[in-house]
């Protein structure tokens, strides 16, 4: 009897809230042999649930999604499916955001402006155990400007301020006093060298802190 070595399919989850992006990624993956897309998740919670269920070989995830941000999905992936390889596919061009993912030991970083050829190359390399940071992402990460170092709480406050919340609303949401929010606001203004909420919003948008403002 003749026996053949049949290569096992690699399972993939695509997590992005834009259907057109999921379709494009799916089409590129379909050109790679032995790929099985087990879930296309339109938000972070669906992605986390699918990770628990399928424990895939690869997760392709956006940075900004409804219900749970990409970095939260990454954290849950490390918890529930540590063997899963993870590629960030993002439209954000913030050096600070990309550095956050790099520090989280993501396996690949791609900008949504990349070519289909580069995307396919990244998928193949990462699925085979390698790392892939696109040239465009490398260029952003090597920028000489410094990103202000904010505490996790300051980042939360900044996101809520830039989203239009007032001090009392922020205090209630975070379970802290209004006076503490005011102190965080003053600290943010000082650290970021800005004088208005409009400037805070510009910074928050650039650093990918506003879910409401997402890029392809």
C-alpha positions in Angstrom: 0.0 0.0 0.0 1.3 3.4 -1.0 1.3 6.0 1.8 1.7 9.8 1.3 2.7 12.4 3.8 -0.3 14.8 3.9 0.6 18.2 5.4 -1.8 19.2 8.1 -3.8 22.4 7.4 -2.8 25.5 9.2 -5.8 27.2 10.9 -6.2 31.0 10.8 -8.5 33.6 12.4 -8.9 37.0 10.8 -10.1 39.7 13.1 -11.0 43.1 11.6 -14.3 45.1 11.8 -14.2 45.9 8.1 -15.6 43.2 5.9 -13.6 44.3 2.8 -10.4 43.9 4.8 -11.3 40.4 5.9 -12.2 39.5 2.4 -8.9 40.8 1.0 -6.9 38.9 3.7 -8.9 35.8 3.1 -8.1 36.0 -0.7 -4.4 36.3 -0.1 -4.4 33.4 2.4 -6.3 31.3 -0.2 -3.2 31.4 -2.4 -1.2 29.6 0.3 -1.4 25.8 0.4 -3.0 24.0 3.3 -4.7 27.0 4.9 -8.0 26.7 6.7 -9.7 30.0 7.8 -11.8 28.9 10.8 -13.3 32.3 11.7 -13.6 35.8 10.4 -14.3 38.0 13.5 -15.9 41.4 13.2 -15.1 42.5 16.7 -12.7 41.8 19.5 -15.1 39.7 21.6 -15.9 37.4 18.7 -12.1 37.1 18.1 -11.5 36.1 21.7 -14.3 33.6 21.7 -13.0 32.0 18.5 -9.4 31.9 19.9 -10.7 29.9 22.9 -12.6 27.5 20.6 -10.2 26.9 17.7 -6.7 27.7 19.2 -5.5 28.5 15.7 -2.0 28.5 14.2 -2.3 32.1 13.2 -4.2 35.2 14.2 -4.3 38.2 11.9 -5.7 41.1 13.9 -6.4 44.8 13.6 -5.4 47.2 16.3 -8.7 49.0 16.7 -12.0 47.0 16.8 -15.3 47.3 18.6 -15.8 45.7 22.0 -12.2 44.8 22.6 -9.1 46.4 21.1 -6.5 44.4 19.2 -4.0 44.5 22.1 -6.6 43.1 24.4 -7.2 40.3 21.9 -3.5 39.6 21.8 -3.4 39.4 25.6 -6.2 36.9 25.7 -4.6 34.9 22.9 -1.5 34.5 24.9 -3.6 33.3 27.8 -5.9 30.8 25.9 -3.8 29.8 22.9 -0.1 30.5 23.6 1.0 28.6 20.5 -0.9 30.9 18.2 1.3 33.1 16.0 0.0 36.7 15.8 0.3 39.3 13.0 -0.9 42.9 13.5 -2.5 44.3 10.4 -3.2 48.0 11.0 -3.9 51.3 9.2 -2.5 53.3 12.1 0.9 54.8 11.5 1.7 55.6 15.1 5.3 54.7 16.2 4.0 54.5 19.8 1.3 52.0 18.9 3.6 49.9 16.8 6.2 49.9 19.6 3.5 48.7 22.0 2.8 45.7 19.9 6.5 45.0 19.3 7.0 45.1 23.1 4.2 42.6 23.4 6.3 40.2 21.3 3.9 40.1 18.3 5.2 37.9 15.5 4.5 40.2 12.6 3.5 43.8 11.9 2.0 44.9 8.6 0.5 48.2 7.5 -2.7 48.0 5.5 -1.0 49.9 2.7 1.4 47.0 2.1 1.3 45.0 -1.2 -0.4 41.6 -1.5 3.0 40.1 -2.2 4.4 41.4 1.1 1.3 40.3 3.0 1.6 36.7 1.6 5.3 36.7 2.4 4.6 37.7 6.0 1.9 35.0 6.4 4.3 32.3 5.1 7.2 33.4 7.2 5.2 33.7 10.5 3.4 30.4 9.9 6.8 28.8 9.6 8.0 30.2 12.9 9.7 33.4 11.8 9.2 37.1 12.4 8.2 39.7 9.9 8.1 43.5 10.4 7.3 45.3 7.1 9.8 47.9 5.9 7.2 50.6 6.3 6.6 49.6 9.9 10.4 49.4 10.5 10.7 53.0 9.2 8.0 54.2 11.6 9.5 52.4 14.5 12.9 54.0 13.8 11.6 57.5 13.8 13.7 59.7 16.1 10.8 61.6 17.7 10.0 60.5 21.2 6.6 59.4 22.3 5.5 60.7 25.6 5.5 58.0 28.3 2.0 57.9 29.8 0.9 55.7 32.7 -2.0 53.3 31.9 -4.3 55.5 33.9 -3.3 58.6 32.0 -3.8 56.8 28.7 -7.4 55.8 29.9 -8.1 59.4 30.9 -6.7 60.8 27.6 -8.8 58.4 25.6 -12.0 59.5 27.4 -11.2 63.2 27.3 -10.5 63.0 23.5 -13.8 61.1 23.1 -15.7 64.1 24.6 -16.2 63.0 28.2 -16.1 65.6 31.0 -14.2 65.2 34.2 -17.2 64.0 36.2 -18.1 61.4 33.6 -14.5 60.2 33.5 -14.4 59.9 37.3 -17.6 57.8 37.3 -16.4 55.5 34.5 -13.0 54.9 36.1 -14.1 54.8 39.8 -11.9 57.7 40.8 -12.5 61.2 42.2 -13.1 64.2 40.0 -10.1 65.9 41.6 -7.9 62.9 40.5 -9.2 63.3 37.0 -8.2 67.0 37.1 -4.7 66.0 38.2 -4.4 63.5 35.4 -5.6 66.2 32.9 -3.0 68.6 34.1 -0.3 66.0 33.9 -1.3 65.1 30.4 -1.2 68.7 29.3 2.3 69.0 30.7 3.7 65.8 29.4 2.3 66.3 25.9 3.0 70.0 25.8 -0.5 70.9 24.7 -3.0 73.5 25.8 -6.4 72.3 24.5 -8.7 69.3 24.1 -8.3 69.6 20.3 -4.6 69.0 20.7 -5.2 66.1 23.0 -7.6 64.6 20.4 -5.0 65.0 17.7 -2.4 63.2 19.8 -4.9 60.4 20.8 -5.9 59.9 17.2 -2.2 59.7 16.1 -1.4 57.1 18.8 -4.5 55.0 18.1 -6.3 55.7 21.3 -9.7 56.5 19.8 -11.8 53.6 18.8 -14.2 55.9 17.1 -11.6 57.0 14.6 -10.3 54.0 12.8 -8.3 53.8 9.6 -8.2 51.1 6.9 
